[in-house]
Amino acid sequence: MSPSRVLVLNSGSSSVKYQLLDMRDSSRLATGLVERIGEQTSRLRHTALTTGETREHNGPIADHQAALKTVAEELARDGLGLDSPELAAIGHRVVHGGMFFTEPTVVDDDVLAEIERLIPVAPLHNPANLTGIRTAMALRPDLPQVAVFDTAFHTTMPESAARYAIDTRIADRYRVRRYGFHGTSHAYVSRATAKLLGRAPEDVNVIVLHLGNGASASAVRGGRCVDTSMGLTPLEGLVMGTRSGDLDPAVIFHLARVGGMSMDEIDTLLNKRSGLFGLCGDNDMREIQRRIDEGDEEAQLAFDIYIHRLKKYIGAYFAVLGRVDAIAFTAGVGENAAAVRAAAVAGLEGLGPAVDDGLNAVRGDAPRLISPASARVAVAVVPTDEELEIARQTYALVGKDK
Ligand code: ADP
């Protein structure tokens, strides 16, 4: 039997998330997370879905190499080791692929060099992604390693959506343009939404709202992305957990000139101390809703600003797409916060979408419609599965090579 397992690795700066899948039936064999790498209090939580057993390790894990070695040992304890002939490939999430990587790509030295060249536009993410790939290559040099880029789905955006209105020569010299992120999720969710509607992705126009800690919206026409809210970096667009999203760029000059803040301070302010957290001190939507229920005005205003921005993007993407078949909510907030979904769609009935309060209140893991049958535009909750999408793309590529 040909190898059918794919290990998916999502390497962050101090964490590694992983899943081992069997692509014969897309089932999960194991999943886990290593957190706080490089600290004394590192933790690995591993679940073997084959047995249902969960194991936890607490104690220092010095670096990504040590983290991956521990993951490999855990997998081996369940008979799922990385040396297994059944492992077909390792799929890596890579955040920034620039304009160069439009598809999942088998990693070689040139690919590594290009991901490295993109570090200036993805300083928080690409270095960790690279470390993960290099570590995995050292562990299994003979195995195909596939990079799946968060930006790839957005490379179909027309120049009119991808360009900023600045001097073209400067933009080209410094590769300043809108790349978009969360692409694996937008691709998966737009396709799953078409399936939920019982139609082919090519026939369906969808607005996807990926609302997690990071958040982005995309306009998908017939399965291809035509606009998205994140830009050169994941800072642009919606109000997020700790990121500001859109703002007048002159705010930055003002804070530097009048506030005397350094570029690094402003960077930290906008990426880590803004968004919901900056507005009300909390970035978890559950906590914000709890405070709103208690009559907290600061939390209410943060919620209102979040919803106002979301609505503006929904409206903009109606204009970009011309015809919209569905709005799909996904990720932590989108999948769980019924109040956010209801508020985002409230008042848009004239454009076609509506939310049925009863359907919206039902919780579940399956893709589902929350609009009444009479709505001209469907509204859906479609749980995202970036790991499965990375595994699928990896397996499709490695299968093609054979
Ligand atoms: P990321 O992958 O960007 O870290 P997730 O997609 O996991 O984020 O989303 C995390 C966010 O989801 C949390 O910060 C929290 O605000 C929100 N969330 C999770 N569960 C709920 C819930 N039951 N109700 C409201 N919000 C929730």
Boltz pocket constraint, residues with backbone or C-beta under 6 A from the ligand:
constraints:
  - pocket:
      binder: B
      contacts: [[A, 211], [A, 212], [A, 213], [A, 214], [A, 241], [A, 283], [A, 284], [A, 285], [A, 286], [A, 331], [A, 332], [A, 333], [A, 336], [A, 337]]
      max_distance: 6.0
